[in-house]
Amino acid sequence: YDCVRPTSPPPPIELAVGAEHDVFFTACDSEGMRVSHMIPSEGLRVANELRHGGLVAQAGPQAFTVLVRDSASGAHDDMAVVYASDGRYKATVLAPLVGAHALLLLLDGALVDTR
């Protein structure tokens, strides 16, 4: 689990409709270094709230949103995200319908990655 972005897109994930699939992702700092703790940390959240009036609304896995978006309709569903360990998170994804879907990762509402 490293923080280097691949030069080519990852292969698609094939899911059976209604079957859950675990997808892991790694937290990295602003310089692309892998971190071994939850980000943003509770300390960072509190510091930013005091300094900037709450720019970082959540700490830990609650700061991340994982969406499965239907490529045809644009409809999307939120997926569960939990902290696994050592800077790694686990999103449990599920395809609600047959078709092509995109997997989106957001941090505090900003798009971080997509597949």
Secondary structure as UniProt FT lines:
FT   TURN            17..18
FT   STRAND          20..26
FT   TURN            30..31
FT   HELIX           42..52
FT   HELIX           60..63
FT   STRAND          64..70
FT   TURN            71..73
FT   STRAND          76..85
FT   TURN            86..87
FT   STRAND          88..94
FT   STRAND          101..107
FT   TURN            108..109
FT   STRAND          110..114
//
